[in-house]
Amino acid sequence: MIRDTGKILRAKLAERRGMLVPGAANALAARVIEDLGFEAVYVSGAGVANTFWGMPDLGFVSLTEIAQHTATIREAVDIPVLVDADTGFGNALNVRHTVRALERAGADAIQLEDQTMPKKCGHFDNKSVISAEEMAGKIKAAVDARTSGDLLIIARTDALAVDGFDAAIERAQRYIEAGADVTFVEAPNNADEIRAIPLRLSVPQVVNIVVGGKTPVYAQEELAKMRYGLVLYANVALQGAIAGMQAALKHLKTNGRMDEASGMVASFAERQRLVKKPLFDELDRNYSERK
């Protein structure tokens, strides 16, 4: 099967209309995102760490785990898949391997960041970054490693929290010169910074809205007017799921029973629809028929 999702994603980002992209930590979340009409899905490293290990985003997730989640999400949806590859899991040579592995798994875009290892969530305190020169080498390795020119390389810098806004912009510019298709200045914390980023950098930009994080929340329409390419809500689905699980389970604990009439859970039928049970029923009938 030939996919053109990378080409589609590249074209959508070039429009700089603030494409709204939620993150998913698993294939079912990705299926819900696609089902609701979103144009792309982001495989969140933080989401995988939180759901797969029940641990914070502190660099505990491996390339093997991210590649497996990417493959299952790619199988589950037809929309473009963007993948959070953290620091690339090592030096430039590791980045080369990471890009090849994630491209094979079905990534349409791979995000790499310039934090030191082990990395931290971009909205945590006390981050540190590698040199701009080392990160530029990683970006060059990523560009050289991809087998399709449609695979996007997204370069994220966390330098704003370490060295200030101008230094972060300078780094992003270095990464563009190294071949990054998209850049991502993480955790701007005021309106002036948010507005300045897409004006000062030539390629499409990502703005990451973390509910409860350091970046002020703007409506997608406002960010589109600022000419952002992508408005990322990496873990709003996860935070919503946590709230939903807590509410449903509290109801169960308090009442000792739960049914669909409570309105607190998706119906059994809806659950089966999302996992395409009718399709598998049809396949089962077709394969079981005697010719």
C-alpha positions as a Markdown table, in Angstrom:
| # | Residue | x | y | z |
|---|---|---|---|---|
| 1 | Met | 0.0 | 0.0 | 0.0 |
| 2 | Ile | 1.4 | 3.4 | -1.0 |
| 3 | Arg | 0.8 | 6.1 | 1.5 |
| 4 | Asp | 0.7 | 9.8 | 0.6 |
| 5 | Thr | 0.1 | 11.0 | 4.1 |
| 6 | Gly | 3.6 | 12.6 | 4.3 |
| 7 | Lys | 2.9 | 14.7 | 1.2 |
| 8 | Ile | -0.5 | 15.6 | 2.5 |
| 9 | Leu | 0.9 | 16.7 | 5.9 |
| 10 | Arg | 3.7 | 18.8 | 4.2 |
| 11 | Ala | 1.0 | 20.6 | 2.1 |
| 12 | Lys | -1.2 | 21.3 | 5.1 |
| 13 | Leu | 1.6 | 22.7 | 7.2 |
| 14 | Ala | 2.7 | 25.0 | 4.4 |
| 15 | Glu | -0.8 | 26.6 | 4.5 |
| 16 | Arg | 0.1 | 28.0 | 8.0 |
| 17 | Arg | -3.5 | 28.0 | 9.1 |
| 18 | Gly | -2.9 | 26.6 | 12.6 |
| 19 | Met | -3.9 | 23.0 | 11.9 |
| 20 | Leu | -5.2 | 21.6 | 15.2 |
| 21 | Val | -3.5 | 18.3 | 16.1 |
| 22 | Pro | -4.2 | 16.3 | 19.3 |
| 23 | Gly | -1.8 | 13.8 | 20.7 |
| 24 | Ala | -2.5 | 10.1 | 21.3 |
| 25 | Ala | -0.8 | 7.7 | 23.6 |
| 26 | Asn | -2.3 | 4.6 | 22.0 |
| 27 | Ala | -4.1 | 3.3 | 18.9 |
| 28 | Leu | -7.6 | 3.7 | 20.4 |
| 29 | Ala | -7.0 | 7.4 | 21.2 |
| 30 | Ala | -5.7 | 7.9 | 17.7 |
| 31 | Arg | -8.9 | 6.2 | 16.3 |
| 32 | Val | -11.1 | 8.6 | 18.3 |
| 33 | Ile | -9.0 | 11.6 | 17.1 |
| 34 | Glu | -9.5 | 10.5 | 13.5 |
| 35 | Asp | -13.2 | 9.7 | 14.0 |
| 36 | Leu | -13.8 | 13.2 | 15.2 |
| 37 | Gly | -12.4 | 14.7 | 12.1 |
| 38 | Phe | -9.0 | 15.9 | 13.1 |
| 39 | Glu | -6.5 | 16.1 | 10.2 |
| 40 | Ala | -3.5 | 14.5 | 11.9 |
| 41 | Val | -2.4 | 12.8 | 15.1 |
| 42 | Tyr | 0.7 | 13.2 | 17.2 |
| 43 | Val | 2.3 | 10.3 | 19.0 |
| 44 | Ser | 3.1 | 11.8 | 22.4 |
| 45 | Gly | 6.2 | 10.6 | 24.2 |
| 46 | Ala | 4.9 | 12.0 | 27.4 |
| 47 | Gly | 1.6 | 10.3 | 26.8 |
| 48 | Val | 3.3 | 6.9 | 26.2 |
| 49 | Ala | 5.4 | 7.4 | 29.4 |
| 50 | Asn | 2.3 | 8.2 | 31.4 |
| 51 | Thr | 0.0 | 5.5 | 30.1 |
| 52 | Phe | 2.5 | 2.7 | 29.3 |
| 53 | Trp | 4.6 | 3.0 | 32.4 |
| 54 | Gly | 2.5 | 5.2 | 34.7 |
| 55 | Met | 5.6 | 7.4 | 35.0 |
| 56 | Pro | 6.4 | 11.1 | 34.3 |
| 57 | Asp | 7.9 | 12.4 | 31.1 |
| 58 | Leu | 11.5 | 12.2 | 32.2 |
| 59 | Gly | 13.1 | 10.2 | 29.4 |
| 60 | Phe | 12.0 | 6.7 | 30.4 |
| 61 | Val | 10.6 | 5.7 | 27.1 |
| 62 | Ser | 12.8 | 3.8 | 24.6 |
| 63 | Leu | 13.0 | 3.9 | 20.8 |
| 64 | Thr | 11.6 | 0.4 | 20.7 |
| 65 | Glu | 8.5 | 1.4 | 22.6 |
| 66 | Ile | 7.9 | 4.6 | 20.6 |
| 67 | Ala | 8.3 | 2.6 | 17.3 |
| 68 | Gln | 5.8 | 0.0 | 18.5 |
| 69 | His | 3.3 | 2.7 | 19.4 |
| 70 | Thr | 3.9 | 4.4 | 16.1 |
| 71 | Ala | 3.3 | 1.2 | 14.2 |
| 72 | Thr | 0.0 | 0.4 | 16.0 |
| 73 | Ile | -1.3 | 3.9 | 15.5 |
| 74 | Arg | -0.3 | 3.9 | 11.8 |
| 75 | Glu | -2.3 | 0.7 | 11.4 |
| 76 | Ala | -5.3 | 2.2 | 13.2 |
| 77 | Val | -5.6 | 5.5 | 11.3 |
| 78 | Asp | -5.4 | 6.8 | 7.7 |
| 79 | Ile | -4.5 | 10.4 | 8.7 |
| 80 | Pro | -0.9 | 11.7 | 9.0 |
| 81 | Val | 1.1 | 10.6 | 12.0 |
| 82 | Leu | 3.6 | 12.9 | 13.7 |
| 83 | Val | 6.0 | 11.2 | 16.2 |
| 84 | Asp | 7.7 | 12.6 | 19.3 |
| 85 | Ala | 11.2 | 11.1 | 19.2 |
| 86 | Asp | 12.5 | 13.1 | 22.2 |
| 87 | Thr | 16.3 | 13.6 | 21.8 |
| 88 | Gly | 16.7 | 10.9 | 19.1 |
| 89 | Phe | 17.8 | 8.5 | 21.8 |
| 90 | Gly | 21.5 | 9.5 | 21.7 |
| 91 | Asn | 24.0 | 11.2 | 19.4 |
| 92 | Ala | 23.8 | 11.9 | 15.6 |
| 93 | Leu | 24.3 | 8.2 | 14.8 |
| 94 | Asn | 21.5 | 7.2 | 17.2 |
| 95 | Val | 19.3 | 9.8 | 15.5 |
| 96 | Arg | 20.1 | 8.2 | 12.1 |
| 97 | His | 18.9 | 4.9 | 13.5 |
| 98 | Thr | 15.8 | 6.5 | 15.1 |
| 99 | Val | 14.7 | 8.1 | 11.9 |
| 100 | Arg | 15.0 | 4.9 | 9.9 |
| 101 | Ala | 13.1 | 2.9 | 12.6 |
| 102 | Leu | 10.3 | 5.4 | 12.9 |
| 103 | Glu | 10.0 | 5.9 | 9.2 |
| 104 | Arg | 9.6 | 2.2 | 8.7 |
| 105 | Ala | 7.0 | 2.2 | 11.5 |
| 106 | Gly | 4.9 | 4.7 | 9.6 |
| 107 | Ala | 5.8 | 8.1 | 10.8 |
| 108 | Asp | 5.1 | 11.1 | 8.5 |
| 109 | Ala | 7.0 | 13.5 | 10.7 |
| 110 | Ile | 9.6 | 13.0 | 13.4 |
| 111 | Gln | 10.2 | 15.6 | 16.1 |
| 112 | Leu | 13.7 | 15.9 | 17.7 |
| 113 | Glu | 14.6 | 18.2 | 20.5 |
| 114 | Asp | 17.9 | 19.7 | 21.8 |
| 115 | Gln | 17.6 | 18.8 | 25.5 |
| 116 | Thr | 20.4 | 16.8 | 27.2 |
| 117 | Met | 19.6 | 13.2 | 28.0 |
| 118 | Pro | 17.6 | 12.2 | 29.9 |
| 119 | Lys | 15.1 | 14.8 | 28.7 |
| 120 | Lys | 12.2 | 16.3 | 30.6 |
| 121 | Cys | 8.8 | 17.5 | 29.6 |
| 122 | Gly | 9.1 | 20.8 | 28.0 |
| 123 | His | 6.9 | 22.4 | 30.6 |
| 124 | Phe | 9.0 | 21.1 | 33.6 |
| 125 | Asp | 11.6 | 23.2 | 35.3 |
| 126 | Asn | 15.4 | 22.8 | 35.4 |
| 127 | Lys | 15.9 | 21.7 | 31.8 |
| 128 | Ser | 19.3 | 21.8 | 30.1 |
| 129 | Val | 20.3 | 21.7 | 26.4 |
| 130 | Ile | 23.1 | 20.4 | 24.3 |
| 131 | Ser | 25.1 | 22.8 | 22.1 |
| 132 | Ala | 23.5 | 24.2 | 19.0 |
| 133 | Glu | 26.3 | 22.7 | 17.0 |
| 134 | Glu | 25.6 | 19.2 | 18.2 |
| 135 | Met | 21.9 | 19.5 | 17.6 |
| 136 | Ala | 22.5 | 20.8 | 14.1 |
| 137 | Gly | 24.5 | 17.6 | 13.5 |
| 138 | Lys | 21.6 | 15.6 | 14.7 |
| 139 | Ile | 19.3 | 17.4 | 12.3 |
| 140 | Lys | 21.6 | 16.8 | 9.4 |
| 141 | Ala | 21.8 | 13.1 | 10.3 |
| 142 | Ala | 18.0 | 12.9 | 10.4 |
| 143 | Val | 17.6 | 14.5 | 7.0 |
| 144 | Asp | 20.2 | 12.2 | 5.5 |
| 145 | Ala | 18.6 | 9.1 | 7.1 |
| 146 | Arg | 15.1 | 9.5 | 5.7 |
| 147 | Thr | 14.3 | 7.5 | 2.6 |
| 148 | Ser | 11.3 | 9.6 | 1.6 |
| 149 | Gly | 11.6 | 13.3 | 0.9 |
| 150 | Asp | 8.0 | 13.6 | 2.2 |
| 151 | Leu | 9.1 | 12.7 | 5.7 |
| 152 | Leu | 9.2 | 15.9 | 7.7 |
| 153 | Ile | 11.9 | 16.6 | 10.3 |
| 154 | Ile | 10.6 | 18.8 | 13.1 |
| 155 | Ala | 13.4 | 20.5 | 15.2 |
| 156 | Arg | 12.3 | 21.5 | 18.7 |
| 157 | Thr | 14.4 | 23.8 | 20.9 |
| 158 | Asp | 14.0 | 24.0 | 24.7 |
| 159 | Ala | 16.6 | 26.8 | 25.0 |
| 160 | Leu | 14.0 | 29.5 | 25.8 |
| 161 | Ala | 13.9 | 28.3 | 29.4 |
| 162 | Val | 17.7 | 28.0 | 29.6 |
| 163 | Asp | 19.1 | 30.9 | 27.6 |
| 164 | Gly | 16.2 | 33.1 | 26.8 |
| 165 | Phe | 13.9 | 33.9 | 23.8 |
| 166 | Asp | 16.5 | 35.3 | 21.4 |
| 167 | Ala | 18.8 | 32.4 | 21.9 |
| 168 | Ala | 16.0 | 30.0 | 21.2 |
| 169 | Ile | 15.2 | 31.8 | 17.9 |
| 170 | Glu | 18.8 | 31.7 | 16.9 |
| 171 | Arg | 18.9 | 28.0 | 17.6 |
| 172 | Ala | 15.8 | 27.4 | 15.6 |
| 173 | Gln | 17.4 | 29.3 | 12.7 |
| 174 | Arg | 20.5 | 27.1 | 12.9 |
| 175 | Tyr | 18.3 | 24.0 | 12.8 |
| 176 | Ile | 16.5 | 25.3 | 9.7 |
| 177 | Glu | 19.9 | 25.8 | 8.0 |
| 178 | Ala | 20.8 | 22.2 | 9.0 |
| 179 | Gly | 17.7 | 21.0 | 7.1 |
| 180 | Ala | 14.7 | 21.0 | 9.5 |
| 181 | Asp | 11.4 | 21.3 | 7.7 |
| 182 | Val | 9.5 | 22.7 | 10.7 |
| 183 | Thr | 10.7 | 24.2 | 14.0 |
| 184 | Phe | 9.2 | 24.3 | 17.4 |
| 185 | Val | 10.2 | 26.8 | 20.1 |
| 186 | Glu | 9.0 | 25.1 | 23.2 |
| 187 | Ala | 7.2 | 26.8 | 26.1 |
| 188 | Pro | 6.9 | 30.5 | 25.2 |
| 189 | Asn | 5.3 | 32.1 | 28.2 |
| 190 | Asn | 3.8 | 35.4 | 27.0 |
| 191 | Ala | 1.9 | 36.9 | 24.1 |
| 192 | Asp | 4.9 | 38.8 | 22.7 |
| 193 | Glu | 6.9 | 35.6 | 22.3 |
| 194 | Ile | 4.1 | 33.7 | 20.9 |
| 195 | Arg | 3.4 | 36.3 | 18.2 |
| 196 | Ala | 7.1 | 36.8 | 17.4 |
| 197 | Ile | 8.0 | 33.2 | 16.7 |
| 198 | Pro | 6.3 | 32.7 | 13.3 |
| 199 | Leu | 7.4 | 36.1 | 12.2 |
| 200 | Arg | 11.1 | 35.5 | 12.8 |
| 201 | Leu | 11.4 | 32.0 | 11.4 |
| 202 | Ser | 11.0 | 31.0 | 7.7 |
| 203 | Val | 9.5 | 27.5 | 8.0 |
| 204 | Pro | 6.2 | 26.4 | 9.5 |
| 205 | Gln | 6.1 | 26.6 | 13.3 |
| 206 | Val | 4.6 | 24.4 | 16.0 |
| 207 | Val | 3.0 | 25.9 | 19.1 |
| 208 | Asn | 2.4 | 23.4 | 21.9 |
| 209 | Ile | -0.5 | 24.2 | 24.2 |
| 210 | Val | -0.2 | 22.2 | 27.4 |
| 211 | Val | -3.4 | 22.5 | 29.5 |
| 212 | Gly | -2.0 | 23.8 | 32.9 |
| 213 | Gly | 1.5 | 24.4 | 31.4 |
| 214 | Lys | 3.6 | 27.4 | 30.8 |
| 215 | Thr | 2.2 | 28.7 | 27.5 |
| 216 | Pro | -0.9 | 30.9 | 27.5 |
| 217 | Val | -3.9 | 29.3 | 25.8 |
| 218 | Tyr | -5.0 | 31.0 | 22.6 |
| 219 | Ala | -7.9 | 29.9 | 20.4 |
| 220 | Gln | -6.9 | 28.0 | 17.2 |
| 221 | Glu | -8.3 | 30.9 | 15.1 |
| 222 | Glu | -6.0 | 33.4 | 16.8 |
| 223 | Leu | -2.9 | 31.2 | 16.3 |
| 224 | Ala | -3.9 | 30.7 | 12.6 |
| 225 | Lys | -3.9 | 34.5 | 12.2 |
| 226 | Met | -0.4 | 34.5 | 13.6 |
| 227 | Arg | 0.5 | 32.0 | 10.8 |
| 228 | Tyr | 1.4 | 29.0 | 12.9 |
| 229 | Gly | 1.6 | 25.8 | 10.9 |
| 230 | Leu | 0.4 | 23.5 | 13.7 |
| 231 | Val | -1.3 | 23.9 | 17.0 |
| 232 | Leu | -0.4 | 21.0 | 19.1 |
| 233 | Tyr | -2.5 | 19.7 | 22.1 |
| 234 | Ala | -0.2 | 16.8 | 22.9 |
| 235 | Asn | -2.0 | 15.4 | 25.9 |
| 236 | Val | -5.5 | 16.9 | 26.1 |
| 237 | Ala | -7.0 | 13.5 | 25.2 |
| 238 | Leu | -5.0 | 11.9 | 28.0 |
| 239 | Gln | -6.0 | 14.5 | 30.5 |
| 240 | Gly | -9.6 | 14.2 | 29.4 |
| 241 | Ala | -9.4 | 10.4 | 29.7 |
| 242 | Ile | -8.0 | 10.7 | 33.2 |
| 243 | Ala | -10.9 | 12.9 | 34.3 |
| 244 | Gly | -13.4 | 10.6 | 32.6 |
| 245 | Met | -11.9 | 7.5 | 34.3 |
| 246 | Gln | -11.9 | 9.2 | 37.7 |
| 247 | Ala | -15.5 | 10.3 | 37.3 |
| 248 | Ala | -16.8 | 6.9 | 36.1 |
| 249 | Leu | -14.9 | 4.9 | 38.7 |
| 250 | Lys | -16.0 | 7.2 | 41.6 |
| 251 | His | -19.6 | 6.7 | 40.4 |
| 252 | Leu | -19.0 | 2.9 | 40.4 |
| 253 | Lys | -17.4 | 3.0 | 43.9 |
| 254 | Thr | -20.1 | 5.2 | 45.3 |
| 255 | Asn | -23.1 | 3.4 | 43.8 |
| 256 | Gly | -21.8 | -0.1 | 43.4 |
| 257 | Arg | -23.1 | -0.4 | 39.9 |
| 258 | Met | -22.8 | 1.2 | 36.5 |
| 259 | Asp | -24.9 | 1.1 | 33.3 |
| 260 | Glu | -25.2 | 2.9 | 30.1 |
| 261 | Ala | -28.0 | 5.0 | 31.4 |
| 262 | Ser | -25.6 | 6.8 | 33.8 |
| 263 | Gly | -24.3 | 8.8 | 30.8 |
| 264 | Met | -20.7 | 8.4 | 32.2 |
| 265 | Val | -19.4 | 5.7 | 29.8 |
| 266 | Ala | -19.5 | 5.2 | 26.1 |
| 267 | Ser | -22.0 | 2.6 | 25.1 |
| 268 | Phe | -20.9 | -1.0 | 24.4 |
| 269 | Ala | -22.0 | -0.4 | 20.8 |
| 270 | Glu | -19.9 | 2.7 | 20.4 |
| 271 | Arg | -16.9 | 1.0 | 21.8 |
| 272 | Gln | -17.2 | -1.8 | 19.3 |
| 273 | Arg | -17.8 | 0.7 | 16.5 |
| 274 | Leu | -14.5 | 2.5 | 17.3 |
| 275 | Val | -12.5 | -0.7 | 17.1 |
| 276 | Lys | -14.3 | -1.7 | 13.9 |
| 277 | Lys | -16.0 | -4.8 | 15.2 |
| 278 | Pro | -18.5 | -4.8 | 12.3 |
| 279 | Leu | -15.6 | -5.0 | 9.8 |
| 280 | Phe | -14.1 | -8.0 | 11.5 |
| 281 | Asp | -17.5 | -9.7 | 11.6 |
| 282 | Glu | -17.8 | -9.2 | 7.9 |
| 283 | Leu | -14.3 | -10.5 | 7.3 |
| 284 | Asp | -15.0 | -13.5 | 9.5 |
| 285 | Arg | -18.1 | -14.3 | 7.4 |
| 286 | Asn | -16.2 | -13.9 | 4.1 |
| 287 | Tyr | -13.3 | -16.1 | 5.2 |
| 288 | Ser | -15.7 | -18.8 | 6.7 |
| 289 | Glu | -17.9 | -19.2 | 3.6 |
| 290 | Arg | -17.5 | -22.3 | 1.6 |
| 291 | Lys | -17.0 | -21.6 | -2.1 |
